């Protein structure tokens, strides 16, 4: 797959302008072309959440809550880059914590990418020694919850507001 998120976007103020499908993260060599497509719909502003998410094609089912919301193109691109860097365990941690916290705002999803690694997720109880080791390595304590993505121990995880809607956190 050459994308992490494929989003169908529209202009919420002028739905008659049509729809555009954009794969995220946007490859550097396609950035200008993508911005041209978006400008045809009069969306893609760097400062305003002027894109309506009409549909998502994504492995992260928990992100379906973004359907119908307003986002910035840069926010979707940044989130896709963060998610693209995740290993399988981090992907599980992200999904279960987003579900447990009931997230639906793109800013919260972005912020979660920086702290979801603190959670312990158990999807396979067949090797209890590995489960214990994983939980011990992630921290002690926290409350558990059963989610569609696995059992999670949040270990006291607090969603920090690193992304304020304007300035993206440093992406190392």
N, C-alpha and C positions, 0 to 999 in steps of 0.2 A: 504494500500500500504506500502510495507516495504522499499521503496526507494523514493527519491525525484527526482533523475536523473538516468535514465538508459542509458548508453552511449555505443555505438558500436565504438570501437577504433581500429586503425591499425597503422602500422609503415609507415609513409609517404615516407621514403627512400627505403623501401623494401616491397611493397604492396603484394608480393607473400608469405609473412609470414602468411597471413591470418588476421582474425578479432577476437576480443574478446569482449564480452558484460560484462560490469561492472556496478553493481548498486552502486549508491552513495547516502548518505555517506556510506563508507565501514565500516561495523561493526568491532569492534576491534578484535573479535575472527576469522574474515575472512581476516584480513589484510595480513598475511603471504601467504595464499593461493592465494589471488588476485595478490600479487606482483610476485609470481611464474608464474602465467598465463601470466602476462605482460612481464616478462623476457624472456619467450618463443618467444615473438615477438620482443625482444630486444628494449622494450620501458619501461617507468616507471621511468626514471631518475628524481631525486629530483631537479636537477638544470636546466634541459633543457626541453623546450616544444617539446617533442619528440613523442607525441601521436596525431594522426589525429582523429578528431571527424567525424565519417562517418554517424552516425545517433543518434538521441536523442529521448527518450521516456520520456516526461516530461509534467507536467501540465502547466508550465510557457512557453507559446507559443513564447514569445519574445526571448527566448534563442535559438530558431531555427537558429539564425544568427551564432551560434557557429559551425554549420555543415560545414565541410570542413576546419576548422581552426586547428591550432596546439595548444595544451595545455599541461600542466603538470598534472599528476594524482592528485597530492596534491592540485592543484588549483580547479579541479572539486570537490574533496572531501570537501574542505573548503567552496566553494560556496554552495554545497548541505547542509552542516551543518548550514550555515547562513540562507538559505531559509527554512530549516526545522523548524527553531525557530520562523518563522514569523506567526503572526495571519492573519486572512483574510484581514483586512485593510492594513497591511504592504505588503502583497502579491500584492494587487491592486496597492499600491503606487510604488512598485518596477517595476511592469510591465509597468504602464503608463509612468513612468519617463524614463525607458530604451527605450521605443518606441519613446518618445518625443525627447530624446537626440540622437537617432539613434545609440545606442551602439551595438558593435559587437565583442569587445575584452573582454576576460574573466577577465582581470585585471580591466577593467571599471565596469563590472558587480559586481565584488567583492567589489570595492570601493563604488558602489551605495548602497549596502546593509547597509552601515553605515550612509547614509544621506537621503535615500528615504522617511523616516518618516516625513520630513519637508513639503512634498507635500500634497496638498488636492486633493482627488479624489472623483468625484461625479459619481456614477453609477445609482442612483435612485433619480429622482427629485420630487417624490410624496410627500415627507415630507420636505418642504423647511426650516422649523425651524431646523430640524436635520442637513440639509445641511449647513445652516449658522453657527450653533454651531460647526460642524466639521471643517469648514473652519477657524473660529475664533480660535479654539483650536490649529490648526496647524501653525498659524502665520498669519500676515496680509500682503497684497500685492501680488506681483508675477503676472505672465502672465498666461493666460489659453490657453489650447489647447485641441481639441477633438481628442481622440485616440480610437482605437478599443476596449480598455479596460475601457474607461470612460473619463470624462472631468477632466483635471488636472489643478490645480493652483500650479505652482512650488514654489511660495512664496520666490523667490530669491535663490532657491537651487543651490548650486555650487558643482559639483562633485569634491571631494577632493581626491588626490592621496595618500591614506593611504597604499595601497598595491603597492609596487614597482616592483613586479615580482620576488622578492627574499624572502623577509621577510614578513610573514603574520602579519596583525595587531592583537593585543591582542583580543582574543575572550572571552568575559565575559559572 
